């Protein structure tokens, strides 16, 4: 039998991944579009900052975010004093941290997809009098469906497996910040390997199914294209 704490932890993990992925798909598309087509000379600096979570140790990023979120510092103090928002050791805090940590996993596939498109698609759409927004949603996005699906799947999969940044920013608070990856560590520390294995097995299966979805869809699209 699965106890309530086990189920709640899994639901909290899914909630975090779903919120993070939803926010990033809406913010990631315009950012990726800008990165793909902008002529801004210092664009490479923005790209570097976005990709930093891929190479920076999660605990390092989590530490700096925790410092920033702390009411003892300017940013955290403004949020608490004027907006009554506490990010340190809270679910809202790990959502913000998760969004920052998962930026490259959403934006890079989208940016690569836009960059691979023939720019004639955009120019023809503009020539026909379509606005940039209409061109983006009616012309470009339908032609990068694989990139969109890949971005969503990678973001969701990476989010459910986050550990370092979550435990630094959110700690290990039951029903608040204890997601499955943190619970695995907690159960191993307590030598409760049976419960740790349950969490690990579920995360393994979810990750496998997500990757299977990505490769299956890509194979289907490629087969349809070259048939």
C-alpha positions in Angstrom: 0.0 0.0 0.0 1.2 3.5 -0.8 0.9 5.9 2.1 -0.4 9.5 1.8 3.0 11.1 2.2 4.4 9.0 -0.7 1.5 10.0 -3.0 1.6 13.6 -2.0 5.3 13.8 -2.7 4.7 12.4 -6.2 1.9 14.8 -6.8 4.0 17.7 -5.6 6.8 16.6 -8.0 4.3 16.5 -10.9 2.8 19.9 -9.9 6.3 21.5 -9.9 7.2 20.0 -13.3 3.8 21.0 -14.8 3.9 24.6 -13.6 7.6 25.0 -14.6 7.0 23.5 -18.1 3.8 25.6 -18.7 5.5 28.9 -17.8 8.6 28.0 -19.8 6.7 27.1 -23.0 5.0 30.5 -23.0 8.1 32.5 -22.1 10.5 30.2 -24.0 8.9 30.6 -27.5 9.4 34.4 -27.7 12.9 34.2 -26.2 13.9 31.5 -28.6 12.4 33.4 -31.5 14.4 36.5 -30.6 17.6 34.5 -30.2 17.1 32.8 -33.5 16.4 36.0 -35.6 17.8 38.9 -33.7 20.8 40.8 -35.0 21.8 42.2 -31.6 25.6 42.1 -31.4 25.7 41.1 -27.7 23.2 38.3 -28.1 25.9 35.8 -27.3 25.9 37.1 -23.7 22.2 36.4 -23.3 22.7 32.9 -24.8 25.6 32.3 -22.3 23.5 33.3 -19.3 20.6 31.1 -20.5 22.8 28.1 -20.9 24.7 28.6 -17.5 22.4 26.2 -15.7 23.6 23.4 -17.9 27.2 23.7 -16.7 26.9 25.4 -13.3 26.6 23.0 -10.4 23.0 23.1 -9.2 24.1 23.7 -5.6 26.0 26.8 -6.7 23.0 28.2 -8.5 20.8 27.2 -5.6 23.0 28.9 -3.1 23.0 32.2 -4.9 19.2 32.0 -5.4 18.8 31.2 -1.7 20.9 34.3 -0.8 18.9 36.4 -3.2 15.6 35.2 -1.8 16.6 35.7 1.8 14.7 38.5 3.6 18.1 39.7 4.8 19.0 40.8 1.3 17.5 43.5 -0.8 15.6 41.4 -3.3 14.1 39.1 -0.7 13.3 41.9 1.6 11.4 43.9 -1.1 9.3 40.8 -1.9 8.5 40.2 1.7 7.9 43.8 2.8 5.9 45.1 -0.2 4.4 42.0 -1.7 4.2 39.6 1.3 6.0 36.9 -0.8 8.5 34.6 0.7 10.6 32.5 -1.7 13.2 31.0 0.5 12.1 27.5 1.7 8.7 27.7 0.0 7.0 26.0 -3.0 6.9 29.3 -4.9 10.7 29.6 -4.4 11.4 26.2 -5.9 9.1 27.0 -8.8 11.2 30.2 -9.6 14.4 28.2 -9.1 13.1 25.4 -11.4 12.2 27.9 -14.1 15.7 29.4 -14.1 17.3 25.9 -14.0 15.3 24.6 -16.9 15.5 27.6 -19.2 18.1 26.0 -21.6 16.2 22.7 -21.8 13.2 24.6 -23.2 14.9 27.4 -25.2 17.7 25.5 -26.9 15.5 23.0 -28.8 13.2 25.9 -29.8 16.0 28.1 -30.9 17.6 25.3 -32.9 14.3 24.6 -34.6 13.7 28.2 -35.6 17.3 28.6 -36.8 17.0 25.5 -39.0 13.9 26.8 -40.9 14.3 28.4 -44.3 14.0 32.2 -43.7 11.9 32.4 -46.8 9.0 31.2 -44.8 9.1 34.4 -42.7 9.7 36.7 -45.6 6.9 35.2 -47.6 4.5 35.6 -44.7 5.5 39.2 -44.2 5.1 39.9 -47.9 1.5 38.5 -47.7 0.8 41.1 -45.0 1.0 38.8 -41.9 2.2 40.3 -38.7 5.2 38.9 -36.7 2.9 37.4 -34.1 0.7 35.7 -36.8 3.8 34.5 -38.6 5.2 33.1 -35.4 2.1 31.1 -34.4 0.6 30.3 -37.8 3.8 29.7 -39.9 6.9 29.1 -37.8 5.6 27.1 -34.8 3.7 24.5 -36.9 7.0 23.9 -38.7 9.0 23.3 -35.5 6.6 20.9 -33.8 9.4 18.4 -33.1 11.4 21.1 -31.3 8.4 22.2 -29.3 7.6 18.6 -28.2 11.3 18.0 -27.4 11.5 21.2 -25.4 8.4 20.4 -23.4 9.5 16.8 -22.7 13.1 17.6 -21.8 12.0 20.4 -19.4 9.4 18.2 -17.7 11.8 15.2 -17.4 14.7 17.4 -16.1 12.4 19.1 -13.6 11.1 15.9 -12.0 14.7 14.9 -11.4 16.0 18.1 -9.9 17.7 17.8 -6.6 20.6 20.2 -5.8 18.8 23.5 -6.6 15.6 22.3 -4.9 17.1 21.3 -1.7 19.2 24.5 -1.5 16.3 26.8 -2.1 13.4 24.8 -0.6 15.0 22.5 1.9 13.2 19.3 2.8 9.8 20.4 4.0 7.0 17.8 3.8 4.0 18.8 1.6 5.8 22.0 0.8 9.2 21.5 -0.9 9.9 17.7 -0.6 9.8 16.4 -4.1 10.6 12.9 -5.2 14.3 13.4 -5.8 14.7 14.9 -2.3 12.6 12.1 -0.8 14.9 9.5 -2.3 17.9 11.1 -0.6 15.9 11.4 2.6 14.9 7.7 2.6 18.4 6.5 1.7 19.8 8.6 4.7 17.2 6.8 6.9 18.3 3.4 5.4 14.7 3.0 4.1 15.7 1.5 0.8 12.3 0.0 0.0 10.6 3.4 -0.2 13.6 5.0 -1.9 13.3 2.3 -4.6 9.6 3.1 -5.1 10.4 6.7 -5.8 13.4 5.9 -8.0 11.5 3.3 -10.0 8.6 5.7 -10.7 11.0 8.5 -11.8 12.9 6.0 -14.0 9.7 4.9 -15.7 8.5 8.5 -16.2 11.8 9.5 -17.7 11.9 6.5 -20.0 8.4 7.1 -21.3 9.2 10.8 -21.9 12.3 9.9 -24.0 10.3 7.2 -25.7 7.8 9.8 -26.7 10.5 12.1 -28.1 12.1 9.5 -30.2 8.8 8.0 -31.3 7.4 11.3 -32.5 10.7 12.2 -34.2 10.8 8.9 -36.0 7.2 9.3 -37.1 7.7 12.8 -38.4 10.9 11.8 -40.2 9.2 8.7 -41.7 6.2 10.9 -42.9 8.6 13.5 -44.3 10.8 11.1 -46.4 8.1 8.6 -47.3 
